[in-house]
Amino acid sequence: MERESHVEVEDSPSIEYILRPITYISWLMGVGVARPRKCPKAITIFIRIVHLAVCSISAMYCVLDFFSFNSIFAFKTNVYKLMHCTNRVISYVAAYYYVCHGIRQHNKWPELMDRMKNLDQKIRRETSINVLPIKNAQVLAILATFACCPLSLIAHVLYYYFTNPEYIFISDLLFYFILAQSLINSFVFDIVVYVLYCRFQTINKLIGQMDELFGAQQIALKIRRIRGLHNGISDLVVMINDIHGLHLLLLSTNCFAVVVATLFRIYIGITEKNYTLIAVLNGCWILYVTQFGLICWICTLSRQESERTGIIIYGFVLNCKNLDQDAGVRNEINDFSIQLQQYQAAFTACNFFEMNNALFSGLVGVISAYLVILIQFYKPSDSN
């Protein structure tokens, strides 16, 4: 009894309490659905309006800078100008949606946290929950957000300050704040999916512990409880897809546009032998690729851990052949098998495509193809 009380106290903080740091940061930066539960909706709307104003100011300066862009970069080809404009348009569309997303689905985050809390309460009746990996992942996400974007901004300003001060545009400086918003919004999704991945691991651990049980009735009851836990996680996957479907679609499109435009600009820098600019731009496309790749990787991990549940349960059946004569255990395993086939932990972008490592590999191939096409159309100008 003392050991059970100790586990309950150790795991007592809810998932909403654990995710408070990244929730407050995302809420204050005005993106996503994460928000404090007790905060009035009026305050959330006010914060989003402020960030909408920042995005509008940045977009306005981007349009104004484009006219300077035409005069300063007159020697650039139309292909480069087209890629630059396309990149910025998609980025601002995504930025506006990230801000408005939290207003449109204001009540989704508390509902998601309540469902996760109820699921964790059921899991704690069976075993303990290790929250340390989630805390560590949250700390890394926050540090990455505040490390990458300010460092990229400083590198951008220093480079152009010592080379071409007239190339320092206000729209570019504000764009780094939009990049930080995109990062923290993606990290919130990553952490939530990582929580589900850890819960799938807990279920698989429970199945592995069924070897210690004695009696068919006890095993059948255990399988039924595990089925309920797995069904609860599957419902959370569906809810997360409903919340973040369009976010993932815009994120994928934005990542593609930014990486293609940046790599094309790097190619122009190579033809101009501007190696310092190449070093600065490399950080930009690597950051976007890492952001997108991390989402695909975590979604793949969650899908694979969900699929391992079926492998483990079938392995348990093969090792316990004497249970085949018990109808209760056989029925529970058959029902669990049907449940595993119908509910898969797949995270999709509005059902257009699934977020996984295969998508990441395909994106790399498409970017390479488009980059080759752009290079073929690019003709360097003879003017300085």
N, C-alpha and C positions, 0 to 999 in steps of 0.2 A: 504493500500500500504506500509506503514511503517513496518507493521508486516511481510509482505512477503519479504521485502528487508532484514529485520533482519534475517529471517530464511535462506535466500540464502547466506548471508555472513557467518552465523554460520556453515553451512554445506559445504562451498566452498572448503575445502581441499579434494582432490581426495583420493581414497582408496590407490593409490600408494604412495602418500605423507604420509598418516597415517602409512603405513606399512614399512616406510623407516628404522627404527631401526632394526627390525628383518631381513629385506632384506639385509642390509649391513653386519650384523653378519653372516648370512648364506653364503653370498658371500665370505667374508673373511675366513670363516672356510672351504670353498671349497666344499660345498655339495649342492645338490638340484638345482632347476632352478631359484630361486630368485636371482636377480642381479640388480644393478643400471642401469637405462636405458641408461645414457650417457657414461657408461664405455665401452671402446673399447673391442672388442672380444679378442684381443691379450693379454690384461691384465688378462682377465678371464681365458684364456688358461694357462697363466704363473702361476697363483695362483693354478689352478687345477694340474698342473705338480708338483708343490712343494708339494701339499698334496698327490699326487700319490707317490712321493718319500718317504714321511713320512709313508704311508701305506706299501710301499715295505720294508722299513727299519724295521718296526714293524713286518711284516711277516717273514723277514729274521731272526730276533732275536727270533721269536717264534719257528722257525725250529731249530735254534741252542740251544735254551733252552730246546727243547724236548729231546735232548740227555742227558742234565743234569737232565731233568725230569725223564728219565729212570733210572738214577743212584741214584738220591735223593729219588725218590718215587718208588724204586724197590719193596717195600712191597705192593704197590697198585695192584689191580687186573687189568686184561686186559679190563674188562668192564668199569672201571673208565677211563683208558687211551683212550679207544675208544670214550667215551662221551666227554672227554676233547678235543680230536683232531677234532671231528665232530663239536663241538661248535665253535672252532676257525676258522675252514675252512669256515663255513657258515657266520661267522661274517666278515671275510676278503672279501669274495665275495660280501657281501652287502656293505661293506665300499668302495670297488673299484667302484661299480655301482653308489653309491651316489655321488662320485667325478666326474665320467664320465657323469653322467646324465645331468649336467648343460651344458656340451659342446655339447652333441648330440641334446639337445633341447634348444639351446641358445636363440632363438627368441620367445619361448613360453611364458615366463613371461611377456614381454612387451605387447604381444597380449592379454594375460589374463587380465592384468591391463587396457588395452584400452576398452575391453568389459565390465569390471566392471564399468569403468568410464561412459561409454555410458548408462549403465543400471541405474546408480545412477542419472544421469541427467534426465532421464525419470521419475524416482521415485520422484525427487524433484519438478517436475511440479505438482505432486498430493499431496505430503505431505513432511514433514521434515524427516531427517534421524538422528538418534541418534548414534554418533560414539563413545561415551564414553565406552560402553561395549567392543568394539573391542580394544580400547586403553588399557583398564585394562587387557584384556586377553593377549595382546602382552607383557605387562610389566611382568605379572606372568610367561609367557613362557620364557622370557629372564632371569629372576631371577632364575627360576628352573634349567635352563641349567648351569648357572655359580655357582649355589649353590650345586647341586647334585654331579656333576662330580669332582670338586676339593675336596669336602668333602669326597667323596668315595676314591679318591686317597690318601688323607692324612690319612684316617683311615687304608687303606691297608698298607701304608708304616710304620706307627707307630706300627701296630700290628706285622708285620714280623720283624721290627727292634728290638723290645724288646723280641721277642720269638725266631725266626729263621732267622737271617739276610741273610743266604745263600738262602733263598726262595724268595728274592726280585729279580725278573726278569725284565729286561728292557722291554721285550715284554708286561708284565703286566702293566707297567707304561704307555707305549704308548697306550695300549688298552683303557685307560680311556679317552684319547683324541678322539679315534674313537667312544667311547660311547657318548661323547659330540656332535660329528658330527651327529650321529644318532638322538639324542634328538632334536637338532635345526632343522634338516630336517623334523622330524615328527611334530614339533610345527608349522612350516610354513604351512604344510598341514592342521593342526588343525585350524589355524587362518583363512585360506582361506575358509574352510568349515563353520566355525563359521560366517563369513561374509554372506555367502549364507543363513544360518539359520536366521540371522537378517533380511535379505531381504524378506524371506518368512513371517516372523512376520509382516513386514511392509505391505505386500500384504493383509494378513488376517485382519490387522487393517483397511485398505482401504475398504475391503468388509463390515466390521462392521459399517463403517460410511455411507454406502449407505442408511440406514434408514432415514438419514437427507435430502435425495434428494427428489424432487417432480417432477413428470412427467415421463412417461415411456420412452420417448426419451432420457432424461438425464440419466436415469438408464442404458439404453442399451449402451449409449456411455461410461459410467463409466466401465461397465463390459468388453467392448471391450478393453479399455485401460489396465485394470487389466490382461486380457488375454495376451496382448503383454508383460507386465512385467513378467508374469509367464513363458511365452515362452523364454524370455531372460535368466531367471535364469536356466531353463532346459538346454539351450545350454551351459551355464557355467558348469553345472554338467557333461555333456558329455565331455567337454574339460578337466576338472580336472581329469576325469577317464582316458582319453588318456595320460595325463601327468604323473599321479602318479600310474597307474595300476601296473606296475612291481615293483615300490617302495613299494607298499602295500603288494605285494606277498612276496618279500624278507624280509620285516619287520616282517610279520607274521611268516615266517619260522625261522628267526633269533631269534625272541622272544621265540618260542617254544623250540629251541635247547638250548638257554641260560638258560631258566627257568628249564628245565629238568636236564641239567648238574649241575646247581647250587644246586638244591634241592637234587640231588643224592649225591653231595659232602657234603651237610649238614647232610644227613643221615650217611655218613661215619664219619663225625665229631661227631655225637651222639654216634656211636659205639666206637669211640676212646675217648669219654668224653672230647672233645676239644671244650668247650663251648664258648671260646672267638672267635674262628674262625667262629663258627655258627653265632654269633652276627654280625660279619663283612660281611659274605656272605648273610645274610638276606637282607641287604640293596640293594644288586645287583639284586636279583630276584624280589624284590618288585618294584624296579625302572623300570625294563623291563615290568612287568605286568601292572604297572600304565601307562606307555607309550602306550602300546597296548590298554588297557582298555579305555584310554582317547579318542583315535581315534574312537573306536567302539561307545563310548557314544555320541560324537559330530555328527558322521554320523547318529546315530539313532535319535538324536534330529532334525536334518535337515529333515530326512525322515518323522518323525511324524508331523513336522510343515507343510510340504508340503501336507500331507494327511488331515490336518485340514482345508485346503483351500476348499476342496470339502464339508466337513461337514458344514462349515460356509455358503457357498453359497447356499446349500440346505436349511439350516435353514432360510436364508433370504427369499427364495422363499415361504416357508411354512408360514412365517409371513406376506407375501404380496400377498394374494390370488387374490386380485383384478388385479394383473398384468398378470394373466393367459390369459386374453383376448387380450393382446398386442402381436402380432406376433414377433415384433422386440426383445423384452426382452426374449421371449420364445426361439427364435432361438439362441440368444447370450448365454443363459444358457445351451442349449443343446450342442452347439459347445464347450463351456467351459468344460462341463462334459466329452466329448470325449477327449479333450486335457488333462484333468487331468488323464484319464485312460491310455493314451499312454505315457505320460511323467511323470516319477517317479524319485524322488531325491534319487537314489540308487548309492552308491559309492562301486565299486567292485575292486577286485584284479585281473585284466586281465580277468574279467568275470568268474573266477573260483569260487569265493564266494563273498557274500556281506559283507561289514564291518558294523556290527551292534552288539547289545548286545547279540543276539542269538549266533553269532560267538564267542564272548568272553566266554559265558557259555560253549559252545562246546569245546573251547580250554582248559578250566580248566579241563573238563572231560577227554580229551585226555592226558593231562599232568599227571593227576592222574593215568590213566591206564598204561602209559609208565613207570612211576615211580615205580609202584607196580611190573611190570615185571623186571625192573633193580634190584630192591631190592631182588627179588627171585634168580637172577643169581649171586648176590654179595655174596662172601664168604670171610670174614675177614681173614687176614693173622695173624699167631701167632708171627711173627717177629715184633720188635719194629720199 
